[in-house]
């Protein structure tokens, strides 16, 4: 348990003493939010959920598309 605590403290102290790194991490997190939340919601709708009513219809469609 002590080794896990030492690793945690090592990284915590490193992140606290960062100056430029904090801004870079903020940019990375903003980009991830944009990529995964906004793009998924607007550009990748749930095709199977909107076009088929039951799970059986969805699975039949997927199998048909894969075996063509």
SVG drawing of the C-alpha trace seen along z (x, -y; Angstrom):
<svg xmlns="http://www.w3.org/2000/svg" viewBox="-40 -28 48 42">
<polyline fill="none" stroke="black" stroke-width="0.4" points="0.0,0.0 2.9,-2.3 4.3,-2.0 0.9,-3.1 0.9,-6.1 4.4,-7.0 3.6,-6.8 0.5,-9.0 2.4,-11.6 5.1,-11.6 2.6,-12.4 0.6,-14.8 3.7,-16.9 4.8,-16.8 1.4,-18.1 1.2,-20.8 4.6,-22.2 3.8,-22.4 3.4,-25.8 3.2,-25.2 2.0,-21.6 -1.3,-22.7 -2.2,-24.7 -1.3,-21.9 -3.4,-19.4 -6.3,-21.8 -6.0,-22.0 -5.8,-18.2 -9.0,-17.8 -10.9,-20.4 -10.0,-18.7 -11.1,-15.3 -14.4,-16.8 -15.0,-18.2 -14.0,-15.0 -16.0,-12.6 -19.0,-14.5 -19.8,-17.1 -18.8,-15.2 -20.5,-12.0 -23.7,-13.8 -24.0,-15.7 -22.1,-13.7 -22.6,-10.1 -26.2,-9.4 -27.3,-6.0 -28.4,-4.6 -29.6,-1.2 -31.7,-2.7 -33.5,-5.2 -34.1,-2.8 -35.0,0.5 -37.4,1.1 -36.3,4.4 -32.9,5.9 -33.7,8.8 -34.1,6.4 -30.9,4.6 -28.9,7.9 -30.4,9.2 -29.4,5.9 -25.8,6.1 -25.4,9.7 -26.8,9.0 -24.4,6.1 -21.4,8.1 -22.1,11.1 -22.7,9.2"/>
</svg>
